[in-house]
Amino acid sequence: METVPLILKKAHGERLLDTEIEWMVMGYLRDRIPDYQMSAFLMAVCQRGMDTAECTALTRCMRDSGECLDLSGIGHPVCDKHSTGGVGDKTTLVVLPVVAACGGYGAKMSGRGLGYTGGTVDKLHAIPGFSTELSLGHFIRQVQTEGLAVVEQMKNLVPADKKIYALRDVTGTVESIPLIASSILSKKLASGADVIVIDVKYGRGAFMKERNSATALGNMLRQVGSALGKEVHPVLSSMDVPLGCAVGNAIEVREAIDVLRGGGTEDVRSLSVTLAAKMLALSGMGSEDECRAAAVQSLKDGSAYDKFCRMVWAQGGDVSAVEDVERLPAAKYRQILYAERTGEIRKMQTDKIGEAAVTLGAGRRRKDAEISYGAGLMVFRKTGEIVKAGDALAEFYSDDKDCITAASRLYRDAVSVE
Ligand code: URA
């Protein structure tokens, strides 16, 4: 087989055979296919798509590119959640502790930020000492004893996705239904959970801009999951405005802690409760209504917060930085952005707000770039609100003043006040 004809075959919109898909994925993983050819192939998939059978072949071959975990030793149904990527989405930091506080078992492998969307691993690394690289034994024991663990994708699991994901991030090849579906599912299938709930985002801050395409992604996830023997449950949620107020890493951890302590922002709380209730119900912990009530209670009575602290402790993190969030990393500079005129916020281009956060240093533009854990922004006013000239719209945090200037420009562009 030759690589260039396969790139052209997809570029011309033809269906690929399972063996051809495997050639591309395994060739790239084993360094027989260089970055530039894989980038061209990924771009062809973005433009031409893949049908369910191709996506199933892609998912299977990525799943089987490494080890697959067997979590049956945990002795309980294990649940996992994943988001297709959003701006300000810190729900994992709330959902897993809620699940554990309600008697469920949550074992999650998370990723780094991708494009303008944040990643749970980057957020957790904002907690001093927090390790997302646990041995398999540690991971399983922690889920058994504490009810939750969040780690980064283990190196021996789905190495093909790890390599392709990093390339997609820097080649404009993220926004594709089959690439997103295969990336998410290969990881979820290899990580061995019994219950898989996927938060499929749509809107301006999501890879799927329209609700229709999110529905299509949800269907693809469900169909490919079922073709590979796993029930997958998509939950659609809007990303037309950032979720909550914080967009960054340490500041998102702070916001999640506020929610875990019974306060915080309503949208973060409500989506977290919905996802946790679904995971608990599918794990056999009661009806969705009963599980919802238990989830709400765990945020009120502090048991979810306790679980979060237990997880931080078990993964080597500094619990004092959770108890006193002033100890979390902070950027050198901060600056407020004020409204220039009075009017209603008609729309927010949430993807540009995500870009502004990346510009401030909270995300990566190159796959090996360092990020600044204290960088990011706080959104004070959202779509539908009336603002007066001089009202604070947002606040920016960065270690570089020039980045604040660039991010302010992006943010002004992203928010229309009319
Ligand atoms: N999340 C993933 O894990 N992969 C994608 O491609 C997009 C979001």
Residues whose N, C-alpha, C, O or C-beta is under 5 A from the ligand:
A	BS01	URA	S83 T84 G85 L179 I180 S183 I184
